[in-house]
Amino acid sequence: MLDVEKIRQDFQMLNFGIIYLDNAATSLTPEPVIRKMLEFYHEYRANVERGVHRLSQRASEEYEEARAKVGDFINAESENEIIMTRNATEAINLVANGLGWKKGDKIVTSLIEHHSNFIVWIRLKKRYGVDVEILRPNKQGLFNINDFEKAIDDKTRLVAITHVSNVLGVITPVEKIAKIAHEHDAHLLVDGAQSVPHFKVDVRKIGCDYLAFSGHKMLGPTGVGVLYARNELLDAMEPLSIGGGTISDVGLNYYKLAEGPIKFEAGTPPIAEAIGLGAAIDYLKGVQLDNIETHERELVKKMYRGLVNVPSVKVYGPEKPEERTGIISFNVGDLNPHDVALALDVSADVMVRSGHHCCLPLMKELLKRREGTVRASLYLYNTEEEVEKLVSTVDEIARSLA
Ligand SMILES: Cc1ncc(COP(=O)(O)O)c(C=O)c1O
């Protein structure tokens, strides 16, 4: 069980009377994470992997320790499989731009992807004539696994799919998809931006080849993300940028890239941010992901039940709680979602996201709402009272329409 009241004391922003339900966009940061980053700035700020002086040694150790914590958190085989990026978007772009593509290669993706895991593939189609097949789930966002069986063939090189939809909260059966992909020697990239922060993600259990996620959605700072790539795949992938830190030798007419993750981390990396991400992982482990998952599941049930019972509110995504995480998208009649979000902020201090949530194909093709939805998303520090406040305020807004 989570001690939510105790946890809330670690988040100073929660003292300002706000109800923060925009966790799918970015989470809040607890004091221990901020303190860990301050420690870097106060005590040992220096560049990493270069200097021999003690500050640089300490910074390098802390940076590498953070990498090891990330690896352990997702059960990677080794920390060498962890590449620090700026965010999930950069991690996905690294795969898209790092592999050599040719006409006739096939990529399978889906209609519920965030633009960061969608337009990168469309660009490859334009650039190289890669064939991109886009799978459609049903109205609730649930996929028929047979559609993956049919779409993934021997020409398929990559399946790129989200683990959890940032609009519908629906969970994708990535383990089954990994099996199908591997039967055809294709690789699986999982967009874990909305899963890694909320429940245990085990890359070896899933059997994925790549996993992308962002530190700022999991209590860490902005500016750092992760690409997990299976060891055997690192050599074949080209870095997005090259320069300082990425080489093992340079001559007048040649350069030799380093091996392992540093090949992909050109220039000074986000040092404080990576160290902060390590501290965020310590924090999540301390409270235990299983507890976070249970807590969010209880709250989301309440939120779902509350919202579906409000007249003129349309709730999207799966009906069964076990098929979704703590993200709920909805609309109030024909009201523009931005107006609803603004009313929630102004009248009840409730922060929610509104709009297309970087998922225009989903909005246009599946929900048929170009202007998007209102989205409330939970995390470990949210409470039942906050969910009740959301529901009662949405109810007031809906009544004002009648
Ligand atoms: C499912 C999903 N993928 C990718 C991203 C991109 O994350 P970032 O903006 O941190 O790169 C997001 C962000 O909302 C997301 O929800």
The ligand as a Gaussian input file, in Angstrom:
#p B3LYP/6-31G(d) Opt

LIG

0 1
 C        3.378000       7.437000     -25.852000
 C        4.362000       8.560000     -25.963000
 N        5.429000       8.413000     -26.749000
 C        6.352000       9.367000     -26.870000
 C        6.234000      10.551000     -26.203000
 C        7.274000      11.590000     -26.381000
 O        7.918000      11.863000     -25.182000
 P        8.964000      13.052000     -25.093000
 O        8.205000      14.295000     -25.436000
 O        9.412000      13.041000     -23.686000
 O       10.014000      12.760000     -26.070000
 C        5.137000      10.767000     -25.377000
 C        4.954000      12.043000     -24.681000
 O        3.869000      12.439000     -24.335000
 C        4.190000       9.731000     -25.243000
 O        3.113000       9.881000     -24.459000

